[in-house]
Amino acid sequence: MSIEQDLVAALGRTLNGTDFPGLGEKYEGKVRDNYSPGDGRRFIVVTDRVSAFDRVLGTIPFKGQVLNRLAAWWFEKTRAVAENHLIRVPDPNVLECIECEPLLVEMVVRAYVTGSTSTSIWTHYQKGARVFAGHALPDGLRRNQRLPAPILTPATKAPKGEHDVSASREEILAGGKVTAEEFDAAADMAMRLFEHGAKLMAERGLILVDTKYELGKTKDGRIVVIDEIHTPDSSRFWMANTYEERFARGEDPEPFDKDFVRRHYTALGYVGDGAPPPLPDDVRVGAAKRYIDAYEKITGETFVPDTEEPIARIRKNLAAAAAAPGETK
């Protein structure tokens, strides 16, 4: 079968959610189902759910496999830059990781003035704001323009279903959820990861526009990167070879991320308020193609999906992983 046929065939059996009670305590995020067996490990199951506007909008065929493989790829590529929680990959949709206590702040790094949501830097800028998350912005910036240098715009960790809020270092610390030492260590890791990622993506013909990093603390007090790095869900990418020409014409850059789904909803007038309209199958397939294209462009590898029924496969692979714990790094 072609990848197009695989995608259409998979529309009716995407991984919308999991229920593995024998694996330990479960925490369900927007995209990931987390299981803690209580032995110092965490199993992160990356589902096919897609979220935008802080809402789950539906499922995309093989999206979980793409994100999981990309996260694992980046974790291996960045071990020398920042320590992370990855132990091994027991299943195409699963990461086995060191159990960490998440820091209650997202480290968001932005290199361009862009975005369309209520929390984006461009939305604030076009309304007249000239300070964003503690950073002074000059007058005269245009939509999608490169900033003089990447800036850190941390965000509060909102409960599921609510919106994160960008804030300055001082505002984050005033909230009392993280210490100055934790914040500064996490901020330093985020900026180093962004610099490394932007350089690598430039070699692949991509612009790393902005991204978010999740960090956690191990039982022995080390701060490490968790969740994912530089995937189409956590990052915005543009094609480098067309950026200057399109920017000069006042056109949006050529995207390489889940903005495909976001643009569909924006065209319908939906920006995150209330229940989202259903996600059409043609948009689901179109988004899947873009996720796969992103994987191949970022890694330089061909994406071959595992088409086995996901729940049975994951249950089998997790049972084997639980019985033979991987060695922590």
N, C-alpha and C positions, 0 to 999 in steps of 0.2 A: 504493500500500500504506500501511496505517497503521503507526505506530511499533511497535505490538505485533507486527504481521506481519513487519516488518523485523527485529525482535529474534529472533523464532523462526526466521526464514529464515537469520539469521546465526550461529545456534548451531553449525552444522557447518563454518564457515569463519572462525572467530575467528583473530586474529593471535597465535599462541602463541610464535613465535620467528622470527628472521631469520638469513639467511646471505648476506652480500654481501661476499665476500672481496676484490673489487676496490676496496672503499671504504676499505681500510686495516685497521689493528689493531682487533680487536673485544674489548670487555669487556662481559660479560653480568651485569646486576644482577638483582634480584628481578623488576622490572617492565620496565626499560629495557635495550635493546641499544645500546651505545655504539660508534661507529666513529671512529677518528682517522686521517685520510688523511696526516697529517704536514706539513700546510701552515698550521698555526695554527688549524685549525677542528676542531670535533667535531660529528658528526651523532648525535643522540639519537633513537632509534626507540622510541616508547612502545607497547609491546605491549598485548594484552588480558589479560595475566596479572594475577591478583589475589593479593595476599599478606596474611597476618595471622599473628600469633604467630611472625614471622620465618620463615614458610614460604610457598612458592608453593602455592596451593590449587586452581588451575584457571584458566579464562578466563571473561571476561564480555563479551558482544557490545558492540562499539563503545566499550568502556571506554578503550582507548588514545586514540581520537579525542577523547573527552570530556576526559581528563586533559591531552592535548597542547594542545587549544584553551584550556582553562582556564589552564594554565601560561603560555601566550603572552599571554592576556588580562591576567593578574596582572603579568607582567613589564612590559608596557606601562604598566599603571596605577601601578606603583611605581618607575618609573625615577627620579623626583624624590626618592624616599625612600632608595633604595639601588641602587647600580649592579649590573647583572646581565649575564649572558653571552649573551643572545639576540641573534642577527643577523637571522634571518628564519624563516618557517615554509614550507618547500618542499613539504610534504605534510601531509594531515590528521593523520598519526601521527608526524611528524618535526619536530624543531627543529634548525636549523643554528646553532651556537653558537661562541663563542670558546673555544679549547682552554684548560683550566685544570687546575691540580694541586689536587685536592680537599683541603681541610683535614680532618685525621683526628679530627674531632669534629662531632657533630650539635648544633645549637643548638635546644633544645626549650623552648618557652615555654608555661606553663600558667596559666590563670586560674581553674580550678575543681578541686576535689578529686574526682577521678573515675577511671574506668578499671577494667578487669577482668583485665589480664594481669599476669604476675609482675613486670613493670617499672613498673606504673602507680603513681601517687602514692597512690591510695586503697588498693590492696593493701597497701602498706607501712604506711599510717596505721592501718588496721583491725587490723594485727598488733601495734600499739603503738608503732611508730616515730614520733618527733616531730621528727626532723631528716631532711630529704630533699634530697639534692644540695647540702648546705650550708645549707639554709634551715630555721630553727626554725619549727615549726608549733604553733599553740595547741591545747589540749585542747578537746573538745566539738564538733569539726567533724563534719558529717553528709555522707554520700555525696552527691555532685553539688553541694555548696555552693560558692559563689563565694569565692575567696580575697580577703583585704583588698586585694591588688594582684597583678598578674601576676608570676610568678617565672620566672627562667631556670634550667632544670635540664638542663645539657648532658649528653650521653651519648657514651660511647666508640663508635667505629666498629668493630663486630664483623665478622669475615669472613662471607661469605654462608653462611647456614644456622645461624649462631650468634646469640645474643641480645646486643643492645646493653645497656650498663650505665650507669645514671644515676650521675653523679659531681659533686662540687663543683669549682669553679674550681681550687682547690689540688690536688685529686686528678688532674684532667686535666693540669695543668701538670707535676705530678710524673711523669707518664707519659712526658714528653719528646717527645710527638708534635707539639705546637704550642707556639709561643712565647707569652709573656705579651702581647706586642704584637698578635700574630695573634688570640689569644683575645679580647682586649678589643675589638678592632675588629669582630670577628664578633659578639660579644655585643651591642654597641651597635647594629649593623645589625639584629639579630634583634628586639630590643626595639622599635625604631622601626617595623619592618615589622609587628609584631604590633599595636601601637597603631593604625597606619594601617588595617590589615585589619579589626580589631575595630570601628572607627568606621564603615567602609564597610559591613560586614555588618549592623551595627545599623540602618543606613538601609534595608536589604533585609529586615528582620525576622528576622535570624539572629544567633545568638550564636557567636562564634569562641571555642571552649572551650579548645583547645590545638592546638599545631602544632609541626612541626619544620622547620628550615631547614638546607640544605646550602650550604656556602660553599667557594669555591676561590680560588686565587691565579693571576693571569695571568702571562705571561712577564715583564712589566715590574713585577711585584710588587704589583699592586693586588688587594685582596680584593673579590670580587664574589659575588653570589648565583647559585647554579647549581641544576640539577635541576628543581625545581618550587616553587611558592608557593601555599599556601592551597587545595589541591585536596582532594577527599574521601579521597585516599590519605595525604596528609601532615597533614591537619587533622581535628579533630572539630568538627562544627557541631550546634547545637540550635536548634529553633524558639523564638523569643523570646516569642511571644504566649501560649504555654502553660507556659513554664518555671516561673513562680512558683506557679501553682496545682498543678502536678504535684509540685513540690518540697515544698510544704506538706503534700501527701497522702502523701509518702514514695514517690512513683512516679518511675521513671526519666524524664528529659526526653525530649521528642519528637526523635529523632535525624535527622540529615541527612548521613550519611556511610557508610563501608563497615562500620560496626558491624552492619549487616544480615547480612553474611556471617559476621562474627565471632560474632554471637549464635546463628546456625545451628549452628556448630561447638561453641560452649559448651554448647548444649542437648544435644549428643551426648556431652558429657563430654570433648571434645578441647580441650586448651589449649596445643598446640604440641609435645607430646612424641611422637616417632615419626612415621611416615608418616600424613598426613591422609586421612580418608575421602574418597571421590569427591564432587565438588560437583554436586548434582542440577540438572537443567535448569530446574526451576521457580525455584530459588534464583538461578540465573544470570540468568534473565530478570527476576526481581524486583529483583536488585541493579542490573541495567542500567537499569531504569526509575528507580531512585533516583539513579544517577549522572547520568542525563540531567536529572532533576528538579533536582538540585543545580546543574548547569551553568546551567540556565535561571533558577533563583532567584538565583544569585550574580551572573550577568552581566546579567540582564534581557533576554537574547536567546534566540531559538528555536533549538534544536539540530536541525540537519538532517544526518543521517549520510551519509557517502559510502559507498555500497553496492557499489562496484566491488571486484573481488577484490583484497585488500590487497597481496599480495606483488608482483604484476606492476605495480600502480600505484606502489608505493613505489620499486621498481627503476627505473621510468621517470622518476619525479620526482627521485630522487637522482642519476641520471645527468645530468639537466639541471642540477641544482644544482652538482654537482661540476665540470661544464664551465664554469659561469658563477658564480664565487664571489660571495656576497653581501658587501656592505661592512660591516666591523665598526663598531660604534658606541662 
